[in-house]
Amino acid sequence: MELKELLSRLPEGSAATRKLRDPEVNIDNICFLTPATGLPHPNVLYFSDDVHLPEAPIEDIFNVVLFGCQEVPKGLLDNPSCNVILLRLEFNPFTCYNELQGFFLEDIQVTDVVRRMLTAHFSNNGLQYVVEEASRALGNPIVVVDSAYHYVARHVEGKLDPSRHLDQVLEQEFRYESILEDGVAFIEHARITERCAQSPRPIVIYNEVLGANTMVTPSVVHGVTIAHTMMIERDHPFGDVDLECMGRLGRFVAQEMQKTNLYTASRGQMDSYFLVNLLNDEQPSHAVTARRLSMLEFTPLPELYIAVLDPNHARVAPHDLNTIAMQLTGCLQNSIYAKYEDALVVAFSREKGAGLGDYTEELLRKVADVNDLSIGVSNAFDDLTHIRSHYEQARAAIKAGRMVSVFLEDGQVYHYCDYAYVQMLGLTNTQYNLLNFVHPSLMRLARYDRDHGTELMDTLFIYLQNACNTQRAAKMLNLHKNTLLYRMGRIREILGCNLSSGEDQFMLQLSYRVLFYLDLFKSRISTSRNDFRIENE
């Protein structure tokens, strides 16, 4: 909705001052400005007093309804990017807000979809997440295609049906992450780019290659079309709601693409060059790093993580690493990446205490599985000049994770905090005989298994891994509980301890880790880390 149309619903005579630099800007949301708002969004109309106005200079469009003050601050009045309305003191700002909000929310169905897209947009989960939410809300597949006809985001609910022509074409294109030759030829012949640029609303056109109607809208930044968002009429016919919501989605896509290095190739190359230089510098300077960040206009969030995506087998070609990076689009907000030492290295930045987030973790697991990668993730840190040591943490996590996966699978995503002890064992092994650190009682149990053909070592390991919980251990070992209790009685006799001491349990767990590290013991039961979490029972 255009700003001028929205403001026409303010109570008559409520505006003392009205200075609109761009009255036709589209407004997708209305909210009160608070200290936690962060940088203003150009498609949001804010209500604010003069206390909560941004202190830093505003370069993008800023739409604000001011209340509780006699005049508009000079900085706002003179700013060429600001649309400002000052309410008269006798008018209640909450009444005015409710008037606009009621008009803004007239179309409930459109509002519900837009609210869902807005929530995804402001969640900072990235472009892929916004597209997924929009596709689910509108009930049809949605794809985002850049100017080179590459898919930068896409979502189809459920599995593709190979018996349908449309799904066959989509499966082929998704495999190559690009629109194929026939599709490109159709786009050019139908002049879709030109028609989108000339139309104030999304256009609907029958796509002969897909054999389905499509709805297409451009994403424009500073007058330049950087991508097109397309919905495909697969699961239900298009309607008026789709037209309204797709127009807004195109603007969300433009904003999301500016957050990541999908905006321009040159920006991505600069980010990569900066990251590689930082990784190569053993003692990076704080001043130089800050200056480079300023030149890149990149302000990382307070908490940083390094992730290394390493191929499990043959060396991956550079263009394949680029494809992998495109698959990570959904979680690259506020982040940069580079190809380094035959792997893809990503420097994630997140809010303090937020961690990588469930969405990023799940996307990393999917990318690792699809591309046969091992992914190492460093501990959190807050200073980019410490990046080298945390890159080494991520590398160490991969090495340790591959070793440990013989008895504890982690879905090919290995966090250093879970595997630091393996690096410690490796460092110790260079100076000492690690077998000296194995508890003698566990060696007795290993000899007993060897001499009697039993599996008491396995039984004890699973029992300890389940925090000495008999019920869970019996289930994992596929034993009756009484059988496990009998075995544990025999194990206690051989060990010479009743396992009630935390110290005894620690020494036995450490001993098992040493034996795993030296490849002297392997559990017959393959488990994952989540198998031992109580909430997964």
C-alpha positions in Angstrom: 0.0 0.0 0.0 1.4 3.4 -0.9 2.2 5.8 1.9 0.0 8.6 0.6 -3.0 6.3 0.5 -2.4 5.1 4.0 -1.9 8.6 5.4 -5.2 9.7 3.9 -6.9 7.7 6.6 -5.4 9.8 9.5 -8.1 11.7 11.4 -8.9 15.0 9.7 -6.8 17.9 10.9 -4.4 15.6 12.9 -1.2 16.5 10.9 0.5 19.7 12.0 3.4 19.2 9.6 3.6 16.9 6.5 6.9 16.6 4.6 6.8 13.7 2.1 9.9 13.1 0.0 8.5 9.9 -1.6 4.7 9.7 -1.0 4.4 6.7 -3.3 6.7 4.4 -1.3 5.0 1.1 -0.5 4.3 0.4 3.2 4.1 -3.2 4.3 3.8 -2.7 8.0 3.1 -0.2 10.8 4.8 -0.3 14.2 6.0 1.9 17.1 9.7 2.7 17.1 11.5 1.3 20.2 15.1 1.0 21.3 15.1 -2.6 20.1 13.9 -1.8 16.6 17.4 -1.5 15.0 17.8 0.0 11.6 14.6 1.4 10.1 13.1 -0.5 7.2 12.1 1.6 4.2 8.7 -0.2 3.8 7.6 0.3 7.4 5.7 3.3 8.8 6.9 4.0 12.3 5.1 5.9 15.1 7.6 7.6 17.4 8.3 10.4 19.8 11.5 12.4 19.4 13.3 10.3 22.1 13.4 7.1 20.1 14.5 8.5 16.8 17.7 6.9 15.3 20.8 8.7 16.3 22.9 7.7 13.3 22.3 9.5 9.9 19.5 7.8 7.9 20.5 7.1 4.3 17.6 4.8 3.3 13.9 5.9 3.2 12.5 6.5 6.7 8.8 6.9 7.2 7.7 8.3 10.6 4.6 9.7 12.3 5.9 11.9 15.1 4.0 12.7 18.2 4.5 14.4 21.6 6.7 17.2 20.3 6.2 20.8 19.1 8.2 20.6 15.9 10.0 18.2 13.6 13.7 17.9 14.5 15.8 19.7 12.0 17.8 16.6 11.1 14.7 14.9 9.9 13.2 17.9 8.2 16.3 18.5 6.1 16.9 14.8 5.4 16.1 14.0 1.7 15.3 10.4 2.6 12.6 11.0 5.3 8.8 11.0 5.0 7.7 12.8 8.2 4.3 13.6 9.6 4.0 15.5 12.9 0.7 15.0 14.8 -0.9 17.9 16.6 -0.5 17.6 20.4 -4.2 17.3 21.0 -4.5 14.1 18.9 -3.9 10.8 20.6 -1.2 8.9 18.7 -2.6 5.5 19.7 -6.0 6.5 18.2 -4.3 7.5 15.0 -2.2 4.3 15.0 -5.4 2.2 15.3 -7.1 4.1 12.5 -4.3 3.3 10.1 -3.9 -0.2 11.4 -7.6 -0.9 10.8 -7.4 0.4 7.3 -4.2 -1.5 6.7 -5.7 -4.8 7.9 -9.0 -4.6 6.0 -8.2 -7.5 3.7 -7.7 -10.2 6.4 -6.5 -12.9 4.0 -3.9 -10.7 2.4 -2.9 -9.5 5.8 -2.4 -13.0 7.2 -0.1 -13.9 4.3 1.8 -10.6 4.5 2.2 -10.9 8.2 3.7 -14.4 7.8 6.1 -13.1 5.1 7.0 -10.1 7.4 7.7 -12.4 10.3 10.0 -14.4 8.1 11.6 -11.3 6.7 12.3 -9.8 10.2 13.5 -13.1 11.6 16.9 -12.7 9.9 16.7 -16.3 8.7 17.4 -15.3 5.1 15.9 -15.3 1.7 15.2 -19.1 1.5 13.2 -18.9 4.7 11.1 -16.0 3.4 10.4 -17.9 0.2 9.4 -21.1 2.1 7.0 -19.2 4.3 5.5 -17.4 1.3 5.1 -20.6 -0.7 3.4 -22.4 2.2 1.1 -19.4 2.9 0.0 -19.1 -0.7 -0.1 -22.8 -1.4 1.9 -22.9 -4.7 5.6 -23.3 -5.6 7.7 -20.1 -5.5 11.1 -19.6 -7.0 13.5 -16.7 -7.1 15.7 -16.4 -10.2 18.6 -13.9 -10.6 19.6 -12.1 -13.8 21.8 -15.0 -14.9 18.8 -17.4 -14.6 20.2 -19.1 -11.5 17.8 -20.2 -8.7 18.8 -18.3 -5.6 15.8 -19.6 -3.6 13.0 -22.0 -4.2 10.3 -24.0 -2.5 7.8 -26.7 -3.4 5.7 -28.2 -0.7 6.0 -32.0 -0.6 7.8 -34.3 -3.1 7.9 -33.7 -6.8 5.7 -36.2 -8.8 7.7 -37.7 -11.7 4.5 -38.6 -13.5 3.6 -34.8 -13.9 5.3 -32.9 -16.8 5.6 -29.8 -14.6 7.4 -31.7 -11.8 9.7 -33.3 -14.3 10.9 -29.9 -15.6 11.2 -28.6 -12.1 13.2 -31.6 -11.0 15.6 -31.1 -13.9 16.1 -27.4 -13.3 16.5 -27.8 -9.5 19.2 -30.4 -10.1 21.2 -27.8 -12.1 20.1 -24.9 -9.9 19.3 -23.0 -13.1 16.5 -22.4 -15.7 17.5 -24.6 -18.6 17.9 -23.5 -22.3 14.2 -24.0 -23.3 13.0 -22.0 -20.3 15.5 -19.2 -21.0 14.4 -19.1 -24.7 10.7 -18.9 -23.7 11.4 -16.0 -21.2 13.3 -14.0 -23.9 10.7 -14.7 -26.6 7.8 -13.8 -24.3 9.6 -10.6 -23.2 8.8 -11.4 -19.6 11.5 -9.1 -18.2 10.3 -6.1 -20.2 6.6 -6.8 -19.4 7.4 -7.0 -15.7 9.2 -3.7 -15.8 6.2 -2.0 -17.5 3.5 -3.5 -15.2 2.7 -2.0 -11.8 1.5 -5.4 -10.6 2.8 -9.0 -11.0 2.1 -10.4 -14.5 0.4 -13.8 -15.2 1.6 -15.7 -18.2 1.2 -19.3 -19.4 4.7 -20.9 -19.4 4.8 -23.3 -22.4 7.9 -25.1 -21.1 6.4 -25.7 -17.6 2.9 -26.3 -19.0 1.4 -24.1 -16.3 0.4 -20.5 -15.5 3.1 -18.5 -13.7 2.9 -15.2 -11.8 6.0 -13.1 -12.1 7.1 -10.0 -10.2 10.5 -8.2 -10.3 12.7 -7.3 -7.4 14.2 -3.9 -7.9 17.1 -2.1 -6.1 17.9 1.5 -6.9 16.0 1.2 -10.2 17.8 -2.0 -11.3 16.0 -5.4 -11.5 18.2 -7.9 -9.7 15.9 -10.9 -9.7 12.4 -12.1 -10.5 10.1 -14.0 -8.2 7.8 -16.5 -9.8 4.9 -18.5 -8.4 3.7 -21.6 -10.4 0.1 -22.6 -10.6 0.6 -26.2 -9.5 -1.6 -26.9 -6.4 -4.5 -24.4 -6.8 -5.6 -21.7 -9.3 -4.3 -18.1 -8.9 -6.6 -15.5 -7.2 -6.6 -11.8 -6.3 -4.8 -12.6 -3.0 -1.9 -14.1 -4.9 -1.5 -10.9 -7.0 -1.5 -8.6 -4.0 0.9 -10.8 -2.0 3.3 -11.6 -4.8 3.8 -7.8 -5.4 4.9 -7.4 -1.8 7.0 -10.6 -1.8 9.0 -9.1 -4.7 10.0 -6.2 -2.4 10.9 -8.5 0.5 13.1 -10.5 -1.9 14.9 -7.3 -3.0 15.6 -6.4 0.7 16.7 -10.0 1.6 19.1 -10.1 -1.4 20.8 -6.9 -0.3 21.5 -8.5 3.1 23.6 -11.2 1.6 26.4 -11.2 -1.0 23.8 -12.2 -3.6 23.3 -8.6 -4.5 26.3 -8.2 -6.9 29.1 -10.4 -7.9 31.7 -7.7 -7.1 30.5 -7.4 -3.6 30.8 -11.2 -3.1 34.3 -11.1 -4.5 35.3 -8.4 -2.1 33.9 -10.3 0.8 35.7 -13.4 -0.2 39.0 -11.6 -0.7 38.7 -10.0 2.7 38.0 -13.3 4.4 40.9 -15.1 2.7 43.3 -12.4 3.6 42.1 -12.5 7.2 42.6 -16.3 7.3 46.1 -16.0 5.8 47.2 -13.3 8.3 48.6 -14.9 11.5 48.4 -11.7 13.4 45.7 -9.5 11.9 45.6 -5.8 13.0 42.4 -4.6 14.7 42.8 -1.2 13.0 43.3 -2.6 9.5 40.4 -5.1 10.0 38.1 -2.3 11.1 39.0 -0.2 8.1 38.4 -3.0 5.7 35.0 -3.8 7.3 34.1 -0.1 6.9 35.0 -0.2 3.2 32.9 -3.3 2.7 30.0 -1.7 4.6 29.9 -5.0 6.6 29.0 -4.8 10.3 29.0 -8.3 11.8 26.7 -9.1 14.6 28.2 -9.6 18.1 28.6 -13.4 18.0 30.8 -15.1 15.3 31.2 -18.7 14.2 33.4 -20.3 11.5 32.1 -23.2 9.5 34.2 -25.2 7.2 32.4 -27.3 4.5 34.9 -30.0 3.5 34.3 -32.7 0.8 34.5 -36.2 2.1 36.0 -37.6 -1.0 37.5 -36.1 -4.2 38.5 -32.5 -4.3 35.5 -30.3 -5.3 35.8 -27.9 -8.2 35.4 -24.2 -7.6 32.1 -24.0 -9.5 30.7 -26.8 -7.3 31.7 -24.8 -4.2 29.8 -21.9 -5.7 26.7 -24.1 -6.1 27.0 -25.3 -2.5 27.2 -21.6 -1.4 24.0 -20.9 -3.3 22.3 -23.7 -1.4 23.2 -21.9 1.9 21.5 -18.7 0.8 18.9 -19.2 3.5 21.3 -18.8 6.3 24.0 -16.4 5.0 22.4 -13.2 6.3 25.0 -11.0 8.1 27.7 -13.5 6.9 30.5 -13.8 4.4 32.1 -16.8 2.7 35.1 -17.8 0.6 36.7 -20.8 -1.0 39.8 -21.6 1.1 42.1 -24.7 1.2 39.8 -26.8 -1.1 36.8 -26.1 1.1 34.1 -23.5 1.6 34.6 -21.4 4.7 31.7 -19.4 6.1 31.9 -16.7 8.8 28.5 -16.6 10.3 27.5 -13.6 12.6 24.6 -13.9 14.9 23.0 -12.0 17.8 24.6 -12.5 21.2 23.5 -15.8 22.8 21.4 -16.8 19.8 23.8 -19.5 18.5 23.6 -20.5 14.9 19.9 -21.2 15.2 17.8 -24.3 14.5 17.2 -23.2 10.9 20.8 -22.8 10.1 21.7 -26.1 11.8 19.1 -28.0 9.8 20.1 -26.3 6.5 23.8 -27.2 7.2 22.8 -30.9 7.8 20.8 -31.0 4.5 23.6 -29.4 2.5 26.2 -31.8 4.1 24.0 -34.8 3.2 23.2 -33.8 -0.4 26.8 -32.9 -1.3 28.6 -35.5 0.8 30.4 -33.0 3.0 31.7 -32.9 6.5 31.1 -29.6 8.3 33.1 -28.3 11.2 31.7 -25.4 13.4 34.0 -23.4 15.7 33.1 -22.1 19.2 31.6 -18.7 19.3 33.9 -15.7 19.3 33.5 -11.9 19.1 36.6 -10.6 17.4 37.3 -11.2 13.7 41.1 -10.9 14.3 40.8 -14.3 16.2 39.4 -15.9 13.0 42.4 -18.1 12.3 42.3 -20.0 15.6 38.6 -20.6 15.2 39.1 -21.8 11.6 41.5 -24.3 13.0 38.8 -25.3 15.6 36.4 -26.0 12.7 39.0 -28.1 10.9 39.8 -30.0 14.1 36.1 -30.7 14.6 35.9 -32.3 11.1 38.9 -34.5 11.8 37.6 -35.5 15.2 34.0 -35.9 14.0 35.0 -38.3 11.2 37.0 -40.4 13.7 34.3 -40.4 16.4 31.5 -41.1 13.8 32.4 -44.8 14.0 30.5 -44.9 17.3 28.6 -41.6 17.6 27.1 -40.1 14.4 26.4 -36.4 14.3 24.8 -36.0 10.9 28.1 -34.8 9.3 28.0 -31.5 11.2 30.6 -31.4 13.9 30.8 -28.7 16.6 34.2 -28.2 18.1 32.7 -27.9 21.6 31.6 -31.5 21.3 35.0 -32.8 20.0 37.7 -30.7 21.7 38.6 -33.8 23.8 39.7 -35.6 20.6 42.2 -32.8 19.8 43.4 -33.0 23.4 44.0 -36.8 23.0 45.9 -36.1 19.7 48.2 -33.6 21.3 48.8 -35.9 24.3 49.5 -38.8 22.0 52.5 -37.0 20.5 54.3 -37.1 23.9 52.9 -39.9 25.9 51.6 -43.5 25.5 47.8 -43.0 25.6 47.3 -46.6 26.9 48.8 -45.5 30.2 45.6 -43.4 30.6 43.2 -46.3 30.2 41.8 -47.5 33.6 43.2 -50.9 34.5 39.7 -52.2 35.3 38.5 -51.5 31.8 41.4 -53.4 30.4 40.4 -56.4 32.6 36.9 -56.2 31.1 38.4 -56.2 27.6 40.5 -59.3 28.3 37.4 -61.0 29.8 35.5 -60.4 26.5 38.4 -61.7 24.5 38.7 -64.8 26.5 35.0 -65.6 26.9 33.5 -64.3 23.7 31.2 -61.9 25.5 30.2 -58.3 24.7 30.4 -56.7 28.1 32.5 -53.8 26.8 29.7 -52.9 24.5 27.1 -53.3 27.3 29.1 -51.0 29.6 29.7 -48.4 27.0 26.0 -48.1 26.1 25.1 -48.1 29.8 27.5 -45.2 30.4 26.4 -43.3 27.3 22.8 -43.4 28.6 23.8 -41.9 31.9 23.5 -45.3 33.7 19.8 -45.4 32.8 18.9 -49.1 32.7 15.7 -48.8 30.8 17.1 -46.7 28.0 20.3 -48.8 27.8 18.3 -52.1 27.6 16.1 -50.6 24.8 19.2 -49.6 22.8 20.9 -52.9 23.4 17.7 -54.8 22.5 17.9 -56.7 25.8 15.3 -57.5 28.4 15.9 -55.3 31.5 16.6 -58.3 33.7 19.2 -59.5 31.2 20.9 -56.1 31.3 20.8 -56.1 35.1 22.5 -59.5 35.2 25.2 -58.3 32.8 25.8 -55.2 34.8 26.2 -57.3 38.0 28.9 -59.3 36.2 30.6 -56.1 34.9 30.7 -54.6 38.4 32.4 -57.8 39.7 35.1 -57.7 37.0 35.6 -53.9 37.3 35.8 -54.0 41.1 33.5 -51.0 41.5 29.7 -50.4 41.6 29.7 -47.5 39.1 27.9 -45.2 41.6 30.8 -42.8 41.7 31.0 -39.9 39.2 34.8 -40.3 39.3 34.6 -43.9 38.3 32.2 -43.1 35.4 34.5 -40.3 34.2 37.6 -42.5 34.2 35.8 -45.2 32.3 34.4 -42.8 29.7 37.8 -41.3 29.3 39.3 -44.8 28.9 36.7 -45.6 26.2 37.6 -42.4 24.3 41.3 -43.4 24.4 40.5 -46.9 23.0 38.4 -45.4 20.3 41.1 -42.9 19.4 43.7 -45.7 19.2 41.3 -47.9 17.1 41.5 -50.6 19.8 37.7 -50.8 20.4 34.6 -50.3 18.2 31.0 -50.5 19.4 28.8 -52.9 17.4 25.9 -50.5 17.9 25.8 -47.4 15.7 24.3 -44.4 17.5 23.8 -40.7 17.1 24.3 -38.0 19.6 20.5 -37.4 19.8 19.9 -41.1 20.8 21.2 -40.2 24.3 19.1 -37.2 24.9 16.2 -37.8 27.2 13.8 -35.5 25.2 14.1 -37.9 22.3 12.7 -40.9 24.1 
